Amino acid sequence: MKKKLIIVFVVIAVILLLIPVKKVYEDGGTQTYTALTYKVIVWKQIDGKTGTEIYIFPNNFQQLDYYE
């Protein structure tokens, strides 16, 4: 019984660490995907930055202005 409980806890922890939350900014359509262990930024600014950047823990907890 303890093994099953530990396995369930580990699976839930992995899901929480890897599933991102999507946010879209109104600067032309920049999107961020943020999880507890990483952040992916897809830049689409009007007359500005384009491309994709990936940040790994602990650098993934900054606001979008920090990465510009």
MMTF fields as JSON, N, C-alpha, C and O atoms, coordinates in Angstrom:
{
  "mmtfVersion": "1.0.0",
  "mmtfProducer": "UNKNOWN",
  "numBonds": 271,
  "numAtoms": 272,
  "numGroups": 68,
  "numChains": 1,
  "numModels": 1,
  "chainsPerModel": [1],
  "groupsPerChain": [68],
  "chainIdList": ["A"],
  "bondAtomList": [4, 2, 8, 6, 12, 10, 16, 14, 20, 18, 24, 22, 28, 26, 32, 30, 36, 34, 40, 38, 44, 42, 48, 46, 52, 50, 56, 54, 60, 58, 64, 62, 68, 66, 72, 70, 76, 74, 80, 78, 84, 82, 88, 86, 92, 90, 96, 94, 100, 98, 104, 102, 108, 106, 112, 110, 116, 114, 120, 118, 124, 122, 128, 126, 132, 130, 136, 134, 140, 138, 144, 142, 148, 146, 152, 150, 156, 154, 160, 158, 164, 162, 168, 166, 172, 170, 176, 174, 180, 178, 184, 182, 188, 186, 192, 190, 196, 194, 200, 198, 204, 202, 208, 206, 212, 210, 216, 214, 220, 218, 224, 222, 228, 226, 232, 230, 236, 234, 240, 238, 244, 242, 248, 246, 252, 250, 256, 254, 260, 258, 264, 262, 268, 266],
  "bondOrderList": [1, 1, 1, 1, 1, 1, 1, 1, 1, 1, 1, 1, 1, 1, 1, 1, 1, 1, 1, 1, 1, 1, 1, 1, 1, 1, 1, 1, 1, 1, 1, 1, 1, 1, 1, 1, 1, 1, 1, 1, 1, 1, 1, 1, 1, 1, 1, 1, 1, 1, 1, 1, 1, 1, 1, 1, 1, 1, 1, 1, 1, 1, 1, 1, 1, 1, 1],
  "groupList": [{"groupName": "MET", "atomNameList": ["N", "CA", "C", "O"], "elementList": ["N", "C", "C", "O"], "formalChargeList": [0, 0, 0, 0], "bondAtomList": [1, 0, 2, 1, 3, 2], "bondOrderList": [1, 1, 2], "singleLetterCode": "M", "chemCompType": "L-PEPTIDE LINKING"}, {"groupName": "LYS", "atomNameList": ["N", "CA", "C", "O"], "elementList": ["N", "C", "C", "O"], "formalChargeList": [0, 0, 0, 0], "bondAtomList": [1, 0, 2, 1, 3, 2], "bondOrderList": [1, 1, 2], "singleLetterCode": "K", "chemCompType": "L-PEPTIDE LINKING"}, {"groupName": "LEU", "atomNameList": ["N", "CA", "C", "O"], "elementList": ["N", "C", "C", "O"], "formalChargeList": [0, 0, 0, 0], "bondAtomList": [1, 0, 2, 1, 3, 2], "bondOrderList": [1, 1, 2], "singleLetterCode": "L", "chemCompType": "L-PEPTIDE LINKING"}, {"groupName": "ILE", "atomNameList": ["N", "CA", "C", "O"], "elementList": ["N", "C", "C", "O"], "formalChargeList": [0, 0, 0, 0], "bondAtomList": [1, 0, 2, 1, 3, 2], "bondOrderList": [1, 1, 2], "singleLetterCode": "I", "chemCompType": "L-PEPTIDE LINKING"}, {"groupName": "VAL", "atomNameList": ["N", "CA", "C", "O"], "elementList": ["N", "C", "C", "O"], "formalChargeList": [0, 0, 0, 0], "bondAtomList": [1, 0, 2, 1, 3, 2], "bondOrderList": [1, 1, 2], "singleLetterCode": "V", "chemCompType": "L-PEPTIDE LINKING"}, {"groupName": "PHE", "atomNameList": ["N", "CA", "C", "O"], "elementList": ["N", "C", "C", "O"], "formalChargeList": [0, 0, 0, 0], "bondAtomList": [1, 0, 2, 1, 3, 2], "bondOrderList": [1, 1, 2], "singleLetterCode": "F", "chemCompType": "L-PEPTIDE LINKING"}, {"groupName": "ALA", "atomNameList": ["N", "CA", "C", "O"], "elementList": ["N", "C", "C", "O"], "formalChargeList": [0, 0, 0, 0], "bondAtomList": [1, 0, 2, 1, 3, 2], "bondOrderList": [1, 1, 2], "singleLetterCode": "A", "chemCompType": "L-PEPTIDE LINKING"}, {"groupName": "PRO", "atomNameList": ["N", "CA", "C", "O"], "elementList": ["N", "C", "C", "O"], "formalChargeList": [0, 0, 0, 0], "bondAtomList": [1, 0, 2, 1, 3, 2], "bondOrderList": [1, 1, 2], "singleLetterCode": "P", "chemCompType": "L-PEPTIDE LINKING"}, {"groupName": "TYR", "atomNameList": ["N", "CA", "C", "O"], "elementList": ["N", "C", "C", "O"], "formalChargeList": [0, 0, 0, 0], "bondAtomList": [1, 0, 2, 1, 3, 2], "bondOrderList": [1, 1, 2], "singleLetterCode": "Y", "chemCompType": "L-PEPTIDE LINKING"}, {"groupName": "GLU", "atomNameList": ["N", "CA", "C", "O"], "elementList": ["N", "C", "C", "O"], "formalChargeList": [0, 0, 0, 0], "bondAtomList": [1, 0, 2, 1, 3, 2], "bondOrderList": [1, 1, 2], "singleLetterCode": "E", "chemCompType": "L-PEPTIDE LINKING"}, {"groupName": "ASP", "atomNameList": ["N", "CA", "C", "O"], "elementList": ["N", "C", "C", "O"], "formalChargeList": [0, 0, 0, 0], "bondAtomList": [1, 0, 2, 1, 3, 2], "bondOrderList": [1, 1, 2], "singleLetterCode": "D", "chemCompType": "L-PEPTIDE LINKING"}, {"groupName": "GLY", "atomNameList": ["N", "CA", "C", "O"], "elementList": ["N", "C", "C", "O"], "formalChargeList": [0, 0, 0, 0], "bondAtomList": [1, 0, 2, 1, 3, 2], "bondOrderList": [1, 1, 2], "singleLetterCode": "G", "chemCompType": "PEPTIDE LINKING"}, {"groupName": "THR", "atomNameList": ["N", "CA", "C", "O"], "elementList": ["N", "C", "C", "O"], "formalChargeList": [0, 0, 0, 0], "bondAtomList": [1, 0, 2, 1, 3, 2], "bondOrderList": [1, 1, 2], "singleLetterCode": "T", "chemCompType": "L-PEPTIDE LINKING"}, {"groupName": "GLN", "atomNameList": ["N", "CA", "C", "O"], "elementList": ["N", "C", "C", "O"], "formalChargeList": [0, 0, 0, 0], "bondAtomList": [1, 0, 2, 1, 3, 2], "bondOrderList": [1, 1, 2], "singleLetterCode": "Q", "chemCompType": "L-PEPTIDE LINKING"}, {"groupName": "TRP", "atomNameList": ["N", "CA", "C", "O"], "elementList": ["N", "C", "C", "O"], "formalChargeList": [0, 0, 0, 0], "bondAtomList": [1, 0, 2, 1, 3, 2], "bondOrderList": [1, 1, 2], "singleLetterCode": "W", "chemCompType": "L-PEPTIDE LINKING"}, {"groupName": "ASN", "atomNameList": ["N", "CA", "C", "O"], "elementList": ["N", "C", "C", "O"], "formalChargeList": [0, 0, 0, 0], "bondAtomList": [1, 0, 2, 1, 3, 2], "bondOrderList": [1, 1, 2], "singleLetterCode": "N", "chemCompType": "L-PEPTIDE LINKING"}],
  "groupTypeList": [0, 1, 1, 1, 2, 3, 3, 4, 5, 4, 4, 3, 6, 4, 3, 2, 2, 2, 3, 7, 4, 1, 1, 4, 8, 9, 10, 11, 11, 12, 13, 12, 8, 12, 6, 2, 12, 8, 1, 4, 3, 4, 14, 1, 13, 3, 10, 11, 1, 12, 11, 12, 9, 3, 8, 3, 5, 7, 15, 15, 5, 13, 13, 2, 10, 8, 8, 9],
  "groupIdList": [1, 2, 3, 4, 5, 6, 7, 8, 9, 10, 11, 12, 13, 14, 15, 16, 17, 18, 19, 20, 21, 22, 23, 24, 25, 26, 27, 28, 29, 30, 31, 32, 33, 34, 35, 36, 37, 38, 39, 40, 41, 42, 43, 44, 45, 46, 47, 48, 49, 50, 51, 52, 53, 54, 55, 56, 57, 58, 59, 60, 61, 62, 63, 64, 65, 66, 67, 68],
  "secStructList": [7, 2, 2, 2, 2, 2, 2, 2, 2, 2, 2, 2, 2, 2, 2, 2, 2, 2, 7, 7, 3, 3, 3, 3, 7, 6, 6, 6, 1, 7, 3, 3, 3, 3, 7, 1, 1, 3, 3, 3, 3, 3, 3, 3, 7, 6, 6, 1, 7, 3, 3, 3, 3, 3, 3, 3, 6, 6, 6, 6, 1, 1, 7, 2, 2, 2, 2, 7],
  "xCoordList": [0.817, 0.0, 0.862, 0.528, 1.962, 2.84, 3.494, 3.673, 3.852, 4.481, 3.541, 3.961, 2.274, 1.3, 1.126, 1.01, 1.108, 0.968, 2.173, 2.018, 3.358, 4.576, 4.584, 4.949, 4.189, 4.148, 3.159, 3.464, 1.995, 1.001, 1.545, 1.37, 2.198, 2.779, 3.854, 3.901, 4.701, 5.768, 5.175, 5.648, 4.164, 3.529, 2.901, 3.039, 2.228, 1.621, 2.695, 2.518, 3.797, 4.89, 5.501, 5.778, 5.711, 6.276, 5.328, 5.766, 4.045, 3.062, 3.095, 3.065, 3.157, 3.2, 4.47, 4.443, 5.568, 6.83, 6.921, 7.656, 6.187, 6.377, 5.237, 5.449, 4.042, 2.921, 2.96, 2.923, 3.035, 3.157, 1.806, 0.751, 1.887, 0.744, 1.03, 2.09, 0.079, 0.264, -0.262, -1.318, 0.488, 0.057, 0.4, 1.505, -0.55, -0.357, -0.358, -1.254, 0.647, 0.78, 0.263, 0.241, -0.15, -0.719, 0.321, 0.021, 1.524, 2.584, 2.796, 3.811, 1.865, 1.969, 1.707, 1.628, 1.571, 1.267, 2.326, 2.345, 3.209, 4.22, 3.53, 2.594, 4.014, 3.444, 4.507, 5.666, 4.108, 5.013, 4.365, 3.156, 5.171, 4.763, 5.642, 6.844, 5.04, 5.806, 5.398, 4.224, 6.372, 6.19, 7.132, 7.871, 7.121, 7.99, 9.457, 10.325, 9.75, 11.144, 11.681, 12.883, 10.82, 11.294, 10.326, 9.196, 10.79, 9.95, 10.357, 11.543, 9.372, 9.603, 8.901, 7.717, 9.639, 9.069, 9.12, 10.185, 7.96, 7.861, 7.582, 6.456, 8.623, 8.535, 7.836, 8.17, 6.871, 6.21, 5.817, 4.636, 6.778, 6.495, 6.322, 6.949, 5.465, 5.298, 6.569, 6.951, 7.223, 8.477, 9.516, 10.204, 9.631, 10.586, 11.105, 11.321, 11.296, 11.928, 11.034, 9.823, 11.647, 10.959, 11.873, 13.086, 11.303, 12.093, 11.61, 10.58, 12.377, 12.023, 13.203, 14.342, 12.932, 13.968, 13.485, 12.296, 14.417, 14.107, 14.969, 16.18, 14.328, 15.035, 14.736, 13.587, 15.785, 15.686, 15.763, 16.339, 15.174, 15.199, 16.614, 17.524, 16.866, 16.024, 15.77, 15.192, 16.181, 16.025, 14.654, 14.464, 13.703, 12.4, 11.335, 10.165, 11.686, 10.687, 10.666, 10.059, 11.305, 11.352, 10.14, 9.488, 9.856, 8.812, 9.327, 10.531, 8.424, 8.794, 9.752, 10.615, 9.62, 10.512, 11.971, 12.87, 12.215, 13.582, 14.307, 15.513, 13.583, 14.189, 14.393, 15.124, 13.774, 13.91, 15.268, 15.624],
  "yCoordList": [-1.199, 0.0, 1.265, 2.239, 1.257, 2.424, 2.676, 3.83, 1.617, 1.781, 2.492, 3.372, 2.104, 2.731, 4.21, 5.044, 4.532, 5.916, 6.748, 7.889, 6.189, 6.879, 7.087, 8.164, 6.081, 6.188, 7.268, 8.065, 7.307, 8.324, 9.715, 10.641, 9.868, 11.155, 11.593, 12.764, 10.687, 11.012, 11.416, 12.369, 10.715, 11.046, 12.44, 13.226, 12.745, 14.068, 15.151, 16.215, 14.898, 15.867, 16.123, 17.273, 15.094, 15.25, 16.053, 16.906, 15.785, 16.529, 18.01, 18.869, 18.308, 19.711, 20.414, 21.615, 19.701, 20.301, 20.55, 21.437, 19.784, 19.839, 20.454, 20.82, 20.582, 21.122, 22.651, 23.227, 23.311, 24.778, 25.494, 24.916, 26.765, 27.674, 28.679, 29.304, 28.825, 29.71, 31.106, 31.259, 32.124, 33.514, 34.246, 34.105, 35.033, 35.805, 37.286, 37.762, 38.009, 39.433, 40.226, 39.723, 41.455, 42.293, 43.222, 44.378, 42.731, 43.517, 43.08, 43.415, 42.352, 41.827, 40.333, 39.737, 39.72, 38.302, 37.451, 36.238, 38.043, 37.265, 36.281, 36.633, 35.031, 33.983, 33.439, 33.286, 33.145, 32.485, 31.202, 31.148, 30.182, 28.901, 28.689, 28.455, 28.773, 28.732, 27.533, 27.361, 26.715, 25.628, 25.885, 26.87, 25.038, 25.242, 25.021, 25.505, 24.304, 23.99, 24.682, 24.623, 25.335, 26.001, 27.085, 27.159, 27.939, 28.956, 29.046, 29.133, 29.025, 29.206, 30.492, 30.681, 31.372, 32.63, 32.621, 32.453, 32.804, 32.923, 34.391, 34.862, 35.11, 36.548, 36.865, 36.287, 37.774, 38.324, 39.75, 40.038, 40.638, 42.029, 42.823, 42.528, 43.833, 44.73, 45.57, 46.238, 45.544, 46.272, 45.957, 46.857, 44.708, 44.366, 42.953, 42.445, 42.348, 41.052, 39.924, 39.926, 38.962, 37.745, 36.572, 36.741, 35.403, 34.209, 33.493, 33.841, 32.48, 31.654, 31.561, 31.387, 31.679, 31.544, 30.58, 30.535, 29.807, 28.842, 29.155, 29.345, 29.206, 29.455, 28.314, 27.905, 27.812, 26.691, 27.223, 28.282, 26.474, 26.821, 27.166, 26.426, 28.192, 29.139, 30.439, 31.366, 30.534, 31.774, 31.934, 32.824, 31.096, 31.136, 31.881, 31.838, 32.555, 33.21, 34.728, 35.412, 35.268, 36.708, 37.164, 36.367, 38.476, 39.073, 39.191, 39.101, 39.392, 39.449, 40.608, 40.48, 41.716, 42.868, 42.522, 43.101, 41.609, 41.209, 40.575, 40.76, 39.84, 39.108, 39.955, 39.542, 41.132, 41.965, 42.517, 43.257],
  "zCoordList": [0.0, 0.0, 0.0, -0.675, 0.747, 0.788, -0.562, -0.952, -1.283, -2.595, -3.567, -4.317, -3.546, -4.439, -4.1, -4.997, -2.826, -2.4, -2.823, -3.257, -2.701, -3.115, -4.624, -5.096, -5.379, -6.838, -7.263, -8.15, -6.654, -6.981, -6.664, -7.455, -5.524, -5.145, -6.141, -6.517, -6.564, -7.522, -8.871, -9.491, -9.325, -10.606, -10.536, -11.473, -9.457, -9.297, -9.255, -9.849, -8.567, -8.485, -9.864, -10.206, -10.647, -11.995, -12.879, -13.651, -12.769, -13.562, -13.196, -14.077, -11.907, -11.476, -11.931, -12.201, -12.02, -12.433, -13.932, -14.364, -14.731, -16.177, -16.983, -18.139, -16.421, -17.186, -17.129, -16.042, -18.286, -18.304, -18.245, -18.507, -17.894, -17.933, -19.046, -19.074, -19.955, -21.103, -20.786, -20.171, -21.215, -21.073, -22.361, -22.885, -22.872, -24.096, -23.735, -23.037, -24.213, -23.944, -25.134, -26.257, -24.894, -25.945, -26.56, -26.857, -26.751, -27.38, -28.818, -29.429, -29.35, -30.693, -30.72, -31.795, -29.552, -29.48, -28.822, -29.028, -28.036, -27.327, -26.394, -25.676, -26.417, -25.58, -24.648, -25.036, -23.404, -22.476, -21.991, -21.763, -21.839, -21.276, -20.048, -20.173, -18.859, -17.63, -16.781, -16.455, -16.431, -15.481, -14.311, -14.323, -13.323, -12.174, -12.497, -11.771, -13.566, -13.88, -15.131, -15.39, -15.913, -17.129, -17.569, -17.087, -18.507, -19.146, -20.606, -20.925, -21.489, -22.922, -23.323, -23.041, -23.983, -24.466, -25.988, -26.582, -26.613, -28.069, -28.347, -28.191, -28.759, -28.968, -30.28, -31.315, -30.251, -31.446, -31.121, -30.93, -31.055, -30.74, -32.022, -33.039, -31.963, -33.098, -33.207, -32.245, -34.36, -34.59, -33.524, -33.042, -33.161, -32.113, -32.24, -33.34, -31.13, -30.996, -31.518, -31.296, -32.215, -32.629, -32.323, -32.199, -32.204, -31.937, -30.69, -30.113, -30.283, -29.131, -28.188, -28.622, -26.892, -25.867, -24.794, -24.48, -24.231, -23.185, -21.966, -22.079, -20.799, -19.544, -18.575, -18.41, -17.944, -17.013, -15.581, -15.33, -14.647, -13.224, -12.802, -13.174, -12.08, -11.35, -12.108, -11.541, -13.368, -14.136, -14.778, -15.606, -14.415, -15.063, -14.268, -14.649, -13.19, -12.349, -12.501, -11.677, -13.518, -13.733, -14.549, -15.222, -14.47, -15.299, -16.732, -16.968, -17.683, -19.092, -19.386, -20.255, -18.692, -18.905, -18.621, -19.232, -17.722, -17.375, -18.57, -18.733, -19.394, -20.515, -21.752, -22.652, -21.836, -23.031, -23.044, -23.961]
}
